């Protein structure tokens, strides 16, 4: 194998795969990427078994070939080089990297050791606008679990029903749900759980004007974003019934200025960060009072004017959960819908029913 590639092209492609390649040494081959150099089009493939990325590499190929190359080390080398870079394999074990007077010799692995790219047979395809997919992921990902023992919570539910796509994230303490309309109805109802890591990585490539093509198979989901492909093994299991989580009888309706509440929460939570991040909200006509107490440090109080004319109510919340929701929203005004101090609270953008968030209160 022998090829020449510009530094910026190779650096950009290697940068794209750094969060995908396996950093632990459980399987050495997963810290490598596969370079398939072809005169009719070269490409790079990286995977950690759960998530994979495949992207083209613009290069002048003198001799075709395939090699399994250490991803992190080549990335570090390319960052320090200047000008065009020559890659030449001596055999299946060594790669010569050179640019100007600089040269490196990298130990590689045989391409046969690299995991094969799964076939997507009988997959259902749907198309999404890149900004729509970005919003769906951005506004739900923060609620998904991280390293949760209930493994199904460590991802986002993609629920396709007719022309509706509903994306849900939850960690058991809060839930975010956003829905959007598809351009064409899917041939069947689908519910799949997409790993958190995949959803997070896909966001980085959604600046293209082209539609995102989503292929949903039995065990995998494939996102085609312009010339980049993301593949993920779907999380097996049954996702919680999100319909049951959304409260329908919350009769205390509060409308408030989003930025004002964000600033008040940030101020008050300073005193509670080292413990449970708990903040008490006292709601009364036209006003919401925020309080946090830390026996070792002291307390903080703040208040925000709101639109509310119901009876008084007090409830405790994790301030981080409320901030995550409010910072994900985009309207000037937001609605809090409450029932009592221990029932789930529903949060919405004012005038938008397609984005709903649920936060469980705390006992304080």
C-alpha positions in Angstrom: 0.0 0.0 0.0 1.3 3.4 -0.9 -0.6 6.8 -0.9 -0.1 10.5 -0.5 -2.6 12.7 1.4 -2.8 16.3 2.5 -2.2 16.9 6.2 -5.5 18.7 6.7 -7.5 15.9 5.0 -5.9 13.1 7.1 -6.0 15.1 10.3 -9.7 15.9 9.9 -10.6 12.3 9.2 -8.5 11.0 12.1 -10.1 13.6 14.4 -13.5 12.3 13.5 -12.8 8.8 14.8 -11.0 9.5 18.0 -14.1 9.2 20.2 -15.1 6.0 18.5 -11.9 4.0 18.7 -11.7 1.9 21.9 -9.3 3.5 24.4 -9.1 0.6 26.8 -6.9 -2.4 26.0 -9.6 -5.1 26.1 -9.1 -5.8 22.4 -6.0 -4.2 20.9 -7.5 -4.1 17.4 -10.2 -1.8 18.6 -7.7 1.0 19.2 -6.8 0.8 15.5 -8.6 1.9 12.4 -8.8 0.2 9.0 -7.4 2.1 6.1 -8.6 0.7 2.8 -6.7 2.5 0.0 -8.2 2.2 -3.4 -7.6 4.1 -6.6 -11.4 4.5 -7.1 -11.9 5.7 -3.5 -10.2 5.2 -0.2 -11.9 5.0 3.2 -11.3 4.8 6.9 -13.3 2.6 9.3 -13.2 2.6 13.1 -15.3 0.8 15.7 -15.5 -0.1 19.4 -17.9 -3.0 18.5 -21.0 -1.0 19.7 -20.4 2.0 17.4 -18.7 2.3 14.0 -17.8 5.1 11.7 -16.8 4.8 8.0 -15.7 7.8 6.0 -13.9 8.5 2.7 -10.3 9.7 2.5 -9.3 11.9 -0.4 -5.8 10.6 -1.3 -3.6 9.9 -4.3 -3.1 6.1 -4.3 0.0 4.7 -6.0 -0.4 1.1 -4.7 -3.7 -0.3 -3.3 -3.9 -2.1 0.0 -5.5 -2.5 3.4 -3.9 -2.0 6.8 -5.0 -1.8 10.5 -3.3 1.3 12.0 -3.1 2.7 15.6 -5.6 5.5 15.6 -4.4 7.6 18.5 -0.7 7.4 17.6 -1.1 8.3 14.0 -3.3 11.2 15.0 -0.6 12.6 17.3 2.0 12.2 14.6 -0.1 14.0 11.9 -0.8 16.9 14.2 2.9 17.7 14.3 3.7 17.3 10.6 3.6 20.0 7.9 2.8 19.5 4.2 1.6 16.4 2.4 2.0 13.0 4.1 3.1 9.8 2.5 1.9 6.5 3.9 3.6 3.3 2.8 3.2 -0.2 4.2 6.2 -2.5 4.3 4.0 -5.5 5.0 1.0 -6.2 7.2 2.9 -5.2 10.3 4.6 -1.9 9.6 3.6 1.5 8.2 6.1 4.2 7.1 4.8 7.7 7.6 6.8 10.6 6.1 6.5 14.3 5.4 9.4 16.4 4.4 12.5 15.3 6.4 10.3 13.7 9.1 9.6 10.0 9.1 8.0 7.5 11.5 7.7 3.7 11.5 4.4 2.5 13.1 3.7 -1.1 14.2 0.3 -2.2 12.7 -2.0 -5.2 12.8 -3.2 -7.5 10.0 -6.4 -6.2 8.5 -8.0 -9.7 8.9 -8.2 -9.0 12.7 -10.4 -6.0 12.2 -14.2 -6.6 12.8 -16.3 -6.8 9.7 -18.9 -4.1 8.9 -22.4 -5.7 9.4 -24.8 -6.0 6.5 -28.0 -4.1 6.8 -30.4 -6.4 5.1 -34.2 -5.7 5.2 -33.6 -2.4 6.9 -36.4 0.2 7.1 -35.2 3.6 5.8 -36.4 7.0 6.9 -35.1 10.4 5.9 -34.6 13.4 8.2 -33.5 17.0 7.8 -30.1 17.4 9.6 -31.4 20.3 11.7 -34.4 18.2 12.8 -32.3 15.2 13.9 -29.9 17.5 15.7 -32.7 19.1 17.6 -34.2 15.7 18.5 -30.9 14.4 19.9 -29.8 17.7 21.5 -33.0 18.1 23.5 -33.3 14.6 24.8 -29.7 13.3 25.2 -29.1 15.0 28.6 -31.9 13.0 30.1 -30.5 9.6 29.1 -28.7 7.4 31.6 -25.0 7.1 31.8 -23.6 3.7 32.9 -26.9 2.9 34.4 -27.4 -0.7 35.6 -30.7 -0.7 33.7 -28.9 -0.9 30.4 -31.9 0.1 28.3 -31.8 3.6 29.8 -28.2 4.2 28.4 -29.6 5.2 25.1 -32.4 7.1 23.3 -35.6 5.5 22.2 -36.5 6.1 18.6 -40.2 5.4 18.2 -41.5 5.6 14.6 -45.2 5.5 14.2 -46.6 6.4 10.8 -45.2 9.8 9.9 -44.2 10.6 13.5 -40.8 10.2 15.0 -40.6 10.4 18.8 -37.2 10.5 20.5 -37.2 9.8 24.3 -34.4 9.9 26.9 -34.7 9.1 30.6 -32.6 8.0 33.5 -35.5 7.2 35.8 -35.4 10.6 37.6 -36.3 12.8 34.6 -37.4 12.3 31.0 -37.3 14.4 27.8 -39.5 13.7 24.8 -39.5 15.4 21.5 -41.5 14.5 18.4 -41.2 15.5 14.7 -43.1 14.7 11.5 -41.4 12.6 8.9 -41.6 13.4 5.2 -43.1 10.0 4.4 -44.8 7.4 6.6 -42.7 4.4 7.7 -44.1 1.0 6.5 -44.4 -0.3 10.1 -44.2 0.9 13.7 -40.7 0.7 15.1 -39.2 1.1 18.6 -35.4 0.9 18.8 -32.9 2.0 21.5 -29.9 3.9 20.1 -26.7 4.0 22.3 -26.0 7.3 23.9 -22.5 7.4 22.4 -23.8 7.0 18.8 -26.4 9.7 19.2 -23.8 12.1 20.6 -21.3 11.5 17.8 -23.8 11.8 15.0 -24.6 15.4 16.1 -21.1 16.5 15.1 -21.7 15.8 11.4 -25.1 17.4 10.9 -23.9 20.6 9.3 -24.6 19.2 5.8 -27.6 20.4 3.8 -28.3 16.9 2.6 -31.0 14.8 4.3 -29.8 12.2 6.8 -30.7 8.7 5.7 -31.5 6.4 8.7 -31.6 2.7 8.1 -33.0 0.6 10.9 -32.3 -3.1 10.9 -33.0 -6.0 13.3 -29.8 -5.5 15.3 -28.2 -2.3 14.0 -29.0 1.3 13.0 -27.1 3.1 10.3 -27.0 6.9 9.9 -25.7 8.2 6.5 -24.7 11.8 6.8 -23.4 13.2 3.5 -20.3 10.9 2.8 -20.0 9.6 6.4 -21.7 6.5 7.8 -22.4 5.8 11.4 -23.4 2.3 12.5 -24.5 1.2 15.9 -25.6 -2.0 17.6 -29.0 -1.4 19.0 -29.5 -1.8 22.7 -31.6 -4.9 23.4 -34.4 -4.9 25.9 -37.7 -3.1 26.5 -37.7 0.7 27.0 -40.0 2.0 29.8 -43.5 3.0 28.7 -42.9 6.8 28.4 -46.7 7.4 27.9 -47.2 6.4 31.6 -44.6 8.9 32.8 -46.3 12.0 31.3 -48.7 13.4 33.9 -52.1 14.4 32.7 -53.8 15.8 35.8 -51.3 18.5 36.8 -53.7 21.3 37.5 -51.3 24.0 38.8 -50.1 25.9 35.7 -47.2 28.3 36.0 -45.7 30.5 33.2 -42.3 32.0 33.8 -39.4 33.8 32.1 -36.9 31.1 31.2 -33.8 33.2 31.5 -34.8 34.7 34.8 -35.4 31.2 36.3 -32.1 29.9 34.9 -30.2 32.7 36.6 -32.0 32.3 39.9 -31.4 28.6 39.9 -27.7 29.0 39.2 -27.4 31.5 42.0 -29.3 29.5 44.6 -27.7 26.2 43.7 -24.3 27.5 44.6 -25.0 26.6 48.3 -26.2 23.1 47.5 -23.8 21.8 44.8 -21.6 19.9 47.3 -24.5 17.8 48.5 -27.6 16.7 46.7 -28.0 19.9 44.5 -31.4 20.3 46.1 -33.4 23.5 45.7 -36.8 24.2 47.3 -39.4 26.0 45.2 -42.2 27.8 47.1 -45.0 28.7 44.7 -47.5 31.4 45.5 -49.7 33.8 43.5 -47.5 35.7 41.1 -44.2 34.6 42.6 -41.8 31.6 43.0 -39.3 31.6 45.8 -36.1 29.5 45.6 -34.2 28.3 48.6 -31.2 26.1 49.2 -29.6 25.1 52.5 -26.3 23.5 53.4 -25.7 23.0 57.1 -22.0 23.3 56.6 -22.1 26.5 54.5 -25.3 28.4 55.0 -28.3 29.1 52.7 -29.4 31.1 49.7 -32.7 32.7 48.7 -34.0 34.2 45.5 -37.4 34.9 43.9 -38.8 35.3 40.4 -42.1 36.9 39.3 -44.3 34.4 37.5 -47.8 34.1 36.1 -49.8 32.0 38.6 -53.0 32.4 40.5 -53.5 29.0 42.2 -53.0 27.8 45.7 -49.6 27.8 47.4 -47.3 24.8 46.8 -43.8 23.8 47.9 -41.6 21.2 46.2 -37.9 20.2 46.1 -35.9 19.5 43.0 -32.5 18.7 41.8 -31.4 22.0 40.5 -29.2 20.4 37.8 -32.2 18.6 36.4 -34.2 21.8 36.1 -31.3 23.7 34.5 -30.7 20.9 32.0 -34.3 21.2 30.8 -34.5 25.0 30.8 -31.2 25.3 28.9 -32.3 22.9 26.3 -35.5 24.9 25.6 -35.6 27.8 23.2 -38.6 30.0 24.0 -38.6 33.1 26.2 -41.5 31.7 28.4 -41.8 28.2 29.8 -44.6 26.4 31.5 -44.4 24.3 34.7 -47.4 22.0 35.3 -47.6 20.6 38.8 -50.0 18.6 40.9 -48.5 18.3 44.4 -45.1 18.2 46.1 -44.3 14.6 45.2 -45.9 14.1 41.8 -44.0 14.4 38.5 -43.7 17.9 37.2 -44.2 18.6 33.5 -42.2 21.3 31.7 -43.0 22.7 28.3 -42.0 25.5 26.0 -44.8 28.0 25.9 -46.9 27.2 22.9 -45.1 24.1 21.9 -46.6 20.6 22.6 -43.9 18.7 20.7 -41.3 19.0 23.4 -42.2 17.8 26.9 -40.0 17.1 29.9 -40.8 15.4 33.2 -38.8 15.9 36.4 -39.4 14.0 39.6 -39.4 16.1 42.8 -37.2 15.4 45.8 -38.0 15.1 49.4 -36.3 18.0 51.3 
